[in-house]
């Protein structure tokens, strides 16, 4: 039975989006290890006039109230590019999504999920998948392991109770996303070092840093490799040209050339690895606020992120090289160079790799080979929508 005292209201306009974001911020503030994000960035992500994701998506935001008090929020959305993909890759025809899920209790959670399902069903969807907030490239999945420590940049953090509430509403896990923790103060095992040294002697291979003077070109190179390398992955949705330009603009401030790599084979870019210093350490100190002095701390950190943890959120090798020794060799060469540089220039002690799909045996093998260990798990759920 659904709680009749919980009223679900659709979100409309700028004022409604601001309340939607602030409700999420209030829920996050209750969690001891959640990190307050910049409100301006959160508002931009749900603004159809600014986020190019909405150029290929339909959506509706909802807020739950009990006695006039906000007790949760949720998004229901349809990524029309995802509908064009094969069903065996996770999405495809009939795949609706929910995201931005927060709830006070199980009753409000079930009302919110039911509302999102109703919205998706009315638009011809036959299943609900989530939480995905809101693009697969933003914050996919529900944290189900790792609530005992803070997330790194661009990773979500959720109360443990949400898992029970989603599963009790009839959802079953369809994919797990993994992040791996790595102590970078120690060199890699001898076997990995030998593979790296062999690659360094190969005149066909060049591993170079990105060039921010040609940043727009570099972004196109990186995302062209990504769109090819990930094209068979579960949940993959290709970046549009508008999203590539938007991603380049948003990422540029956190890009430090010396820890972001492109690998070339015979002069042709075939692989990349991105590394972001963990801005969450600064955001925690300034409580996610730029004013009055937060901007000064953030600007100083961006220039020289000393002591920062690092996150490797994305890497890719062209599909033609998959299942080859060269693919793993290129990955080891890039991450080895990043490890050495981050520890030497920034005093980094810890890095996080991922997320990595649980069925990606190649990337999991690389993570195991460098002796990293799973520290966080994110679940993506699915539920059939009965007609």
TIDREN-953621 format. One record per residue (C-alpha): residue number from 1; residue in three letters; chain; x, y, z. Coordinates in pm, whole numbers, plus 50000, padded with zeros to 5 digits. Example, Ala and Ser with C-alpha at 12.3 -4.5 7.8 and 13.67 -1.06 7.14 Angstrom:
! residues 2
[1, "Ala", "A", [51230, 49550, 50780]];
[2, "Ser", "A", [51367, 49894, 50714]];
END
This chain:
! residues 387
[1, "Unk", "A", [50000, 50000, 50000]];
[2, "Unk", "A", [50122, 50347, 49914]];
[3, "Unk", "A", [50108, 50620, 50179]];
[4, "Unk", "A", [49821, 50852, 50085]];
[5, "Unk", "A", [49969, 51123, 50307]];
[6, "Unk", "A", [50264, 51159, 50070]];
[7, "Unk", "A", [50180, 51398, 49788]];
[8, "Unk", "A", [50391, 51402, 49473]];
[9, "Unk", "A", [50423, 51730, 49285]];
[10, "Unk", "A", [50586, 51789, 48945]];
[11, "Unk", "A", [50867, 52043, 48940]];
[12, "Unk", "A", [50827, 52339, 48709]];
[13, "Unk", "A", [51049, 52632, 48618]];
[14, "Unk", "A", [51360, 52788, 48768]];
[15, "Unk", "A", [51217, 52816, 49119]];
[16, "Unk", "A", [51107, 52454, 49117]];
[17, "Unk", "A", [51448, 52333, 48999]];
[18, "Unk", "A", [51614, 52534, 49275]];
[19, "Unk", "A", [51395, 52368, 49538]];
[20, "Unk", "A", [51464, 52027, 49381]];
[21, "Unk", "A", [51839, 52084, 49412]];
[22, "Unk", "A", [51811, 52221, 49765]];
[23, "Unk", "A", [51610, 51919, 49880]];
[24, "Unk", "A", [51890, 51696, 49754]];
[25, "Unk", "A", [52148, 51911, 49931]];
[26, "Unk", "A", [51953, 51886, 50257]];
[27, "Unk", "A", [51945, 51506, 50235]];
[28, "Unk", "A", [52318, 51494, 50157]];
[29, "Unk", "A", [52396, 51716, 50458]];
[30, "Unk", "A", [52263, 51442, 50688]];
[31, "Unk", "A", [52523, 51194, 50571]];
[32, "Unk", "A", [52853, 51214, 50763]];
[33, "Unk", "A", [53068, 51126, 50460]];
[34, "Unk", "A", [52876, 51308, 50186]];
[35, "Unk", "A", [53055, 51607, 50031]];
[36, "Unk", "A", [52861, 51931, 49960]];
[37, "Unk", "A", [52888, 52013, 49591]];
[38, "Unk", "A", [52871, 52356, 49431]];
[39, "Unk", "A", [52506, 52453, 49411]];
[40, "Unk", "A", [52558, 52640, 49083]];
[41, "Unk", "A", [52693, 52323, 48921]];
[42, "Unk", "A", [52402, 52117, 49050]];
[43, "Unk", "A", [52151, 52370, 48916]];
[44, "Unk", "A", [52318, 52363, 48575]];
[45, "Unk", "A", [52290, 51984, 48549]];
[46, "Unk", "A", [51908, 51995, 48578]];
[47, "Unk", "A", [51866, 52303, 48356]];
[48, "Unk", "A", [51752, 52206, 48001]];
[49, "Unk", "A", [51881, 52540, 47877]];
[50, "Unk", "A", [52239, 52462, 47982]];
[51, "Unk", "A", [52295, 52086, 47993]];
[52, "Unk", "A", [52313, 51941, 47638]];
[53, "Unk", "A", [52195, 51603, 47769]];
[54, "Unk", "A", [51842, 51740, 47740]];
[55, "Unk", "A", [51892, 51782, 47366]];
[56, "Unk", "A", [51824, 51406, 47335]];
[57, "Unk", "A", [51617, 51344, 47648]];
[58, "Unk", "A", [51268, 51395, 47788]];
[59, "Unk", "A", [51231, 51435, 48162]];
[60, "Unk", "A", [51020, 51533, 48460]];
[61, "Unk", "A", [51136, 51617, 48811]];
[62, "Unk", "A", [50914, 51539, 49112]];
[63, "Unk", "A", [50910, 51640, 49478]];
[64, "Unk", "A", [50737, 51445, 49757]];
[65, "Unk", "A", [50569, 51623, 50049]];
[66, "Unk", "A", [50404, 51504, 50367]];
[67, "Unk", "A", [50206, 51768, 50551]];
[68, "Unk", "A", [50363, 52031, 50328]];
[69, "Unk", "A", [50717, 51927, 50425]];
[70, "Unk", "A", [50952, 51796, 50152]];
[71, "Unk", "A", [51027, 51426, 50213]];
[72, "Unk", "A", [51198, 51330, 49888]];
[73, "Unk", "A", [51262, 51387, 49521]];
[74, "Unk", "A", [51310, 51189, 49199]];
[75, "Unk", "A", [51358, 51237, 48826]];
[76, "Unk", "A", [51192, 51034, 48553]];
[77, "Unk", "A", [51362, 51060, 48217]];
[78, "Unk", "A", [51399, 50901, 47875]];
[79, "Unk", "A", [51730, 50921, 47693]];
[80, "Unk", "A", [51624, 50890, 47329]];
[81, "Unk", "A", [51977, 50793, 47220]];
[82, "Unk", "A", [51966, 50508, 47471]];
[83, "Unk", "A", [51644, 50382, 47310]];
[84, "Unk", "A", [51833, 50328, 46984]];
[85, "Unk", "A", [52082, 50086, 47139]];
[86, "Unk", "A", [52056, 49704, 47149]];
[87, "Unk", "A", [51861, 49575, 47448]];
[88, "Unk", "A", [52142, 49335, 47531]];
[89, "Unk", "A", [52358, 49638, 47614]];
[90, "Unk", "A", [52125, 49734, 47897]];
[91, "Unk", "A", [51906, 50004, 47745]];
[92, "Unk", "A", [51739, 49990, 47404]];
[93, "Unk", "A", [51367, 50021, 47316]];
[94, "Unk", "A", [51142, 50070, 47617]];
[95, "Unk", "A", [51419, 50169, 47860]];
[96, "Unk", "A", [51301, 50451, 48086]];
[97, "Unk", "A", [51511, 50578, 48375]];
[98, "Unk", "A", [51484, 50732, 48718]];
[99, "Unk", "A", [51746, 50930, 48909]];
[100, "Unk", "A", [51811, 51201, 49168]];
[101, "Unk", "A", [51650, 50969, 49420]];
[102, "Unk", "A", [51620, 51085, 49782]];
[103, "Unk", "A", [51357, 50980, 50034]];
[104, "Unk", "A", [51275, 51029, 50402]];
[105, "Unk", "A", [51150, 50675, 50456]];
[106, "Unk", "A", [51028, 50366, 50274]];
[107, "Unk", "A", [50675, 50502, 50225]];
[108, "Unk", "A", [50793, 50819, 50054]];
[109, "Unk", "A", [51047, 50616, 49852]];
[110, "Unk", "A", [50776, 50388, 49718]];
[111, "Unk", "A", [50548, 50681, 49630]];
[112, "Unk", "A", [50829, 50852, 49440]];
[113, "Unk", "A", [50926, 50538, 49251]];
[114, "Unk", "A", [50561, 50469, 49166]];
[115, "Unk", "A", [50527, 50822, 49027]];
[116, "Unk", "A", [50837, 50787, 48810]];
[117, "Unk", "A", [50713, 50449, 48685]];
[118, "Unk", "A", [50372, 50598, 48600]];
[119, "Unk", "A", [50535, 50882, 48403]];
[120, "Unk", "A", [50755, 50638, 48210]];
[121, "Unk", "A", [50472, 50393, 48144]];
[122, "Unk", "A", [50253, 50672, 48003]];
[123, "Unk", "A", [50527, 50739, 47750]];
[124, "Unk", "A", [50548, 50382, 47628]];
[125, "Unk", "A", [50839, 50256, 47837]];
[126, "Unk", "A", [50830, 49891, 47945]];
[127, "Unk", "A", [51092, 49904, 48220]];
[128, "Unk", "A", [51244, 50149, 48467]];
[129, "Unk", "A", [51623, 50155, 48515]];
[130, "Unk", "A", [51812, 50349, 48779]];
[131, "Unk", "A", [51917, 50538, 48967]];
[132, "Unk", "A", [52094, 50723, 48687]];
[133, "Unk", "A", [52127, 51094, 48761]];
[134, "Unk", "A", [52066, 51187, 48485]];
[135, "Unk", "A", [52304, 51092, 48204]];
[136, "Unk", "A", [52497, 50767, 48230]];
[137, "Unk", "A", [52806, 50992, 48221]];
[138, "Unk", "A", [52705, 51196, 48527]];
[139, "Unk", "A", [52625, 50995, 48845]];
[140, "Unk", "A", [52501, 50644, 48765]];
[141, "Unk", "A", [52415, 50388, 49030]];
[142, "Unk", "A", [52324, 50365, 49398]];
[143, "Unk", "A", [52607, 50334, 49649]];
[144, "Unk", "A", [52573, 49990, 49812]];
[145, "Unk", "A", [52927, 49952, 49950]];
[146, "Unk", "A", [53154, 50228, 50081]];
[147, "Unk", "A", [52927, 50446, 50294]];
[148, "Unk", "A", [53205, 50460, 50555]];
[149, "Unk", "A", [53424, 50702, 50358]];
[150, "Unk", "A", [53381, 51009, 50140]];
[151, "Unk", "A", [53343, 50984, 49763]];
[152, "Unk", "A", [53589, 51137, 49521]];
[153, "Unk", "A", [53510, 51388, 49249]];
[154, "Unk", "A", [53198, 51313, 49038]];
[155, "Unk", "A", [53088, 51012, 49244]];
[156, "Unk", "A", [52760, 50984, 49435]];
[157, "Unk", "A", [52704, 50902, 49800]];
[158, "Unk", "A", [52379, 50753, 49934]];
[159, "Unk", "A", [52242, 50619, 50264]];
[160, "Unk", "A", [52248, 50241, 50307]];
[161, "Unk", "A", [51870, 50235, 50359]];
[162, "Unk", "A", [51802, 50335, 49998]];
[163, "Unk", "A", [51905, 49989, 49877]];
[164, "Unk", "A", [51637, 49817, 50086]];
[165, "Unk", "A", [51371, 50066, 49982]];
[166, "Unk", "A", [51441, 50031, 49610]];
[167, "Unk", "A", [51459, 49652, 49628]];
[168, "Unk", "A", [51138, 49631, 49833]];
[169, "Unk", "A", [50965, 49829, 49554]];
[170, "Unk", "A", [51032, 49538, 49316]];
[171, "Unk", "A", [51365, 49636, 49160]];
[172, "Unk", "A", [51640, 49386, 49084]];
[173, "Unk", "A", [52008, 49467, 49030]];
[174, "Unk", "A", [52115, 49448, 48665]];
[175, "Unk", "A", [52468, 49591, 48688]];
[176, "Unk", "A", [52730, 49679, 48947]];
[177, "Unk", "A", [52984, 49956, 48899]];
[178, "Unk", "A", [53311, 49925, 49092]];
[179, "Unk", "A", [53574, 50173, 49205]];
[180, "Unk", "A", [53920, 50059, 49310]];
[181, "Unk", "A", [54142, 50212, 49576]];
[182, "Unk", "A", [54516, 50228, 49509]];
[183, "Unk", "A", [54808, 50322, 49733]];
[184, "Unk", "A", [55033, 50509, 49488]];
[185, "Unk", "A", [55323, 50555, 49727]];
[186, "Unk", "A", [55443, 50205, 49629]];
[187, "Unk", "A", [55565, 50111, 49283]];
[188, "Unk", "A", [55377, 49850, 49082]];
[189, "Unk", "A", [55462, 49478, 49099]];
[190, "Unk", "A", [55768, 49353, 48904]];
[191, "Unk", "A", [55558, 49198, 48624]];
[192, "Unk", "A", [55379, 49528, 48555]];
[193, "Unk", "A", [55710, 49717, 48564]];
[194, "Unk", "A", [55855, 49478, 48306]];
[195, "Unk", "A", [55553, 49526, 48078]];
[196, "Unk", "A", [55592, 49904, 48107]];
[197, "Unk", "A", [55965, 49890, 48035]];
[198, "Unk", "A", [55901, 49673, 47729]];
[199, "Unk", "A", [55653, 49930, 47598]];
[200, "Unk", "A", [55898, 50214, 47659]];
[201, "Unk", "A", [56150, 50035, 47435]];
[202, "Unk", "A", [55891, 49997, 47157]];
[203, "Unk", "A", [55956, 50276, 46904]];
[204, "Unk", "A", [55602, 50245, 46769]];
[205, "Unk", "A", [55452, 50356, 47104]];
[206, "Unk", "A", [55443, 50713, 47233]];
[207, "Unk", "A", [55274, 50808, 47559]];
[208, "Unk", "A", [55234, 51184, 47583]];
[209, "Unk", "A", [55056, 51432, 47807]];
[210, "Unk", "A", [54755, 51625, 47681]];
[211, "Unk", "A", [54812, 51974, 47545]];
[212, "Unk", "A", [54575, 52235, 47691]];
[213, "Unk", "A", [54686, 52485, 47429]];
[214, "Unk", "A", [54501, 52259, 47183]];
[215, "Unk", "A", [54236, 52155, 47436]];
[216, "Unk", "A", [53936, 52149, 47201]];
[217, "Unk", "A", [54124, 51919, 46960]];
[218, "Unk", "A", [54244, 51698, 47246]];
[219, "Unk", "A", [53888, 51661, 47378]];
[220, "Unk", "A", [53769, 51548, 47035]];
[221, "Unk", "A", [54053, 51293, 47018]];
[222, "Unk", "A", [53979, 51159, 47368]];
[223, "Unk", "A", [53604, 51130, 47321]];
[224, "Unk", "A", [53640, 50977, 46973]];
[225, "Unk", "A", [53849, 50701, 47133]];
[226, "Unk", "A", [53597, 50672, 47418]];
[227, "Unk", "A", [53299, 50643, 47183]];
[228, "Unk", "A", [53479, 50362, 46997]];
[229, "Unk", "A", [53633, 50185, 47297]];
[230, "Unk", "A", [53315, 50174, 47504]];
[231, "Unk", "A", [53069, 50112, 47220]];
[232, "Unk", "A", [52996, 49750, 47320]];
[233, "Unk", "A", [52979, 49819, 47694]];
[234, "Unk", "A", [52667, 49779, 47903]];
[235, "Unk", "A", [52483, 50113, 47932]];
[236, "Unk", "A", [52698, 50291, 47675]];
[237, "Unk", "A", [52542, 50602, 47520]];
[238, "Unk", "A", [52768, 50793, 47276]];
[239, "Unk", "A", [52856, 51156, 47338]];
[240, "Unk", "A", [52697, 51401, 47096]];
[241, "Unk", "A", [52907, 51686, 46946]];
[242, "Unk", "A", [52729, 51927, 47181]];
[243, "Unk", "A", [52811, 51710, 47481]];
[244, "Unk", "A", [53174, 51683, 47372]];
[245, "Unk", "A", [53204, 52063, 47362]];
[246, "Unk", "A", [53026, 52093, 47698]];
[247, "Unk", "A", [53243, 51826, 47861]];
[248, "Unk", "A", [53557, 51996, 47734]];
[249, "Unk", "A", [53455, 52328, 47883]];
[250, "Unk", "A", [53354, 52179, 48219]];
[251, "Unk", "A", [53661, 51957, 48255]];
[252, "Unk", "A", [53930, 52203, 48150]];
[253, "Unk", "A", [53968, 52369, 48495]];
[254, "Unk", "A", [54046, 52037, 48666]];
[255, "Unk", "A", [54280, 51911, 48394]];
[256, "Unk", "A", [54651, 51918, 48474]];
[257, "Unk", "A", [54839, 51827, 48159]];
[258, "Unk", "A", [55108, 51620, 48327]];
[259, "Unk", "A", [54865, 51360, 48471]];
[260, "Unk", "A", [54641, 51314, 48166]];
[261, "Unk", "A", [54769, 51088, 47891]];
[262, "Unk", "A", [54717, 51000, 47527]];
[263, "Unk", "A", [54894, 50695, 47385]];
[264, "Unk", "A", [54985, 50682, 47018]];
[265, "Unk", "A", [55074, 50386, 46799]];
[266, "Unk", "A", [55274, 50479, 46488]];
[267, "Unk", "A", [55172, 50840, 46552]];
[268, "Unk", "A", [54798, 50765, 46572]];
[269, "Unk", "A", [54606, 50821, 46899]];
[270, "Unk", "A", [54475, 50483, 47015]];
[271, "Unk", "A", [54427, 50518, 47391]];
[272, "Unk", "A", [54382, 50776, 47667]];
[273, "Unk", "A", [54363, 50801, 48044]];
[274, "Unk", "A", [54214, 51096, 48234]];
[275, "Unk", "A", [54306, 51183, 48592]];
[276, "Unk", "A", [54126, 51438, 48811]];
[277, "Unk", "A", [54257, 51575, 49141]];
[278, "Unk", "A", [53988, 51529, 49404]];
[279, "Unk", "A", [53816, 51865, 49441]];
[280, "Unk", "A", [53589, 51713, 49707]];
[281, "Unk", "A", [53863, 51769, 49964]];
[282, "Unk", "A", [53834, 52145, 49909]];
[283, "Unk", "A", [53455, 52146, 49878]];
[284, "Unk", "A", [53431, 51979, 50217]];
[285, "Unk", "A", [53639, 52258, 50372]];
[286, "Unk", "A", [53430, 52539, 50219]];
[287, "Unk", "A", [53098, 52354, 50267]];
[288, "Unk", "A", [53031, 52364, 49893]];
[289, "Unk", "A", [53007, 52746, 49894]];
[290, "Unk", "A", [53203, 52985, 49674]];
[291, "Unk", "A", [53126, 53291, 49888]];
[292, "Unk", "A", [53256, 53471, 50075]];
[293, "Unk", "A", [53599, 53300, 50060]];
[294, "Unk", "A", [53534, 52957, 49909]];
[295, "Unk", "A", [53631, 53074, 49562]];
[296, "Unk", "A", [53977, 53176, 49691]];
[297, "Unk", "A", [54043, 52832, 49841]];
[298, "Unk", "A", [53915, 52663, 49524]];
[299, "Unk", "A", [54125, 52881, 49292]];
[300, "Unk", "A", [54441, 52820, 49495]];
[301, "Unk", "A", [54377, 52445, 49495]];
[302, "Unk", "A", [54309, 52430, 49121]];
[303, "Unk", "A", [54646, 52589, 49050]];
[304, "Unk", "A", [54838, 52335, 49259]];
[305, "Unk", "A", [54634, 52052, 49416]];
[306, "Unk", "A", [54902, 51951, 49667]];
[307, "Unk", "A", [54832, 51639, 49868]];
[308, "Unk", "A", [54515, 51565, 49673]];
[309, "Unk", "A", [54383, 51218, 49612]];
[310, "Unk", "A", [54348, 51143, 49241]];
[311, "Unk", "A", [54069, 50975, 49048]];
[312, "Unk", "A", [54103, 50801, 48713]];
[313, "Unk", "A", [53741, 50819, 48591]];
[314, "Unk", "A", [53790, 50731, 48227]];
[315, "Unk", "A", [54028, 50541, 48007]];
[316, "Unk", "A", [53986, 50373, 47673]];
[317, "Unk", "A", [54172, 50181, 47406]];
[318, "Unk", "A", [54044, 50159, 47048]];
[319, "Unk", "A", [53827, 49853, 46997]];
[320, "Unk", "A", [54060, 49713, 46728]];
[321, "Unk", "A", [54320, 49658, 47002]];
[322, "Unk", "A", [54087, 49497, 47255]];
[323, "Unk", "A", [54189, 49150, 47377]];
[324, "Unk", "A", [54547, 49218, 47272]];
[325, "Unk", "A", [54858, 49235, 47488]];
[326, "Unk", "A", [54911, 49588, 47357]];
[327, "Unk", "A", [54586, 49715, 47513]];
[328, "Unk", "A", [54690, 49626, 47867]];
[329, "Unk", "A", [55046, 49741, 47800]];
[330, "Unk", "A", [54925, 50088, 47700]];
[331, "Unk", "A", [54706, 50105, 48012]];
[332, "Unk", "A", [54996, 50007, 48238]];
[333, "Unk", "A", [55227, 50259, 48069]];
[334, "Unk", "A", [54983, 50548, 48115]];
[335, "Unk", "A", [54891, 50471, 48474]];
[336, "Unk", "A", [55256, 50414, 48566]];
[337, "Unk", "A", [55351, 50757, 48432]];
[338, "Unk", "A", [55055, 50917, 48609]];
[339, "Unk", "A", [55146, 50747, 48939]];
[340, "Unk", "A", [55506, 50867, 48922]];
[341, "Unk", "A", [55409, 51223, 48831]];
[342, "Unk", "A", [55128, 51260, 49086]];
[343, "Unk", "A", [55343, 51142, 49374]];
[344, "Unk", "A", [55642, 51354, 49270]];
[345, "Unk", "A", [55464, 51681, 49186]];
[346, "Unk", "A", [55162, 51674, 49416]];
[347, "Unk", "A", [55254, 51443, 49700]];
[348, "Unk", "A", [54960, 51218, 49617]];
[349, "Unk", "A", [54929, 50907, 49831]];
[350, "Unk", "A", [54600, 50758, 49716]];
[351, "Unk", "A", [54415, 50717, 49388]];
[352, "Unk", "A", [54081, 50574, 49285]];
[353, "Unk", "A", [54015, 50399, 48955]];
[354, "Unk", "A", [53667, 50373, 48810]];
[355, "Unk", "A", [53393, 50325, 48782]];
[356, "Unk", "A", [53446, 49988, 48612]];
[357, "Unk", "A", [53160, 49766, 48500]];
[358, "Unk", "A", [53145, 49441, 48694]];
[359, "Unk", "A", [53147, 49245, 48367]];
[360, "Unk", "A", [53453, 49426, 48227]];
[361, "Unk", "A", [53705, 49147, 48284]];
[362, "Unk", "A", [53988, 49330, 48106]];
[363, "Unk", "A", [53977, 49641, 48323]];
[364, "Unk", "A", [53923, 49439, 48640]];
[365, "Unk", "A", [54233, 49236, 48554]];
[366, "Unk", "A", [54436, 49556, 48512]];
[367, "Unk", "A", [54308, 49686, 48847]];
[368, "Unk", "A", [54402, 49356, 49012]];
[369, "Unk", "A", [54747, 49351, 48849]];
[370, "Unk", "A", [54844, 49686, 49005]];
[371, "Unk", "A", [54721, 49557, 49343]];
[372, "Unk", "A", [54426, 49792, 49387]];
[373, "Unk", "A", [54115, 49679, 49574]];
[374, "Unk", "A", [53743, 49747, 49543]];
[375, "Unk", "A", [53639, 50022, 49784]];
[376, "Unk", "A", [53296, 50125, 49654]];
[377, "Unk", "A", [53013, 49952, 49469]];
[378, "Unk", "A", [52722, 50117, 49288]];
[379, "Unk", "A", [52414, 49920, 49186]];
[380, "Unk", "A", [52188, 49991, 48889]];
[381, "Unk", "A", [51841, 49841, 48919]];
[382, "Unk", "A", [51564, 49749, 48679]];
[383, "Unk", "A", [51193, 49681, 48712]];
[384, "Unk", "A", [50942, 49574, 48445]];
[385, "Unk", "A", [50653, 49817, 48397]];
[386, "Unk", "A", [50327, 49628, 48373]];
[387, "Unk", "A", [50074, 49763, 48128]];
END
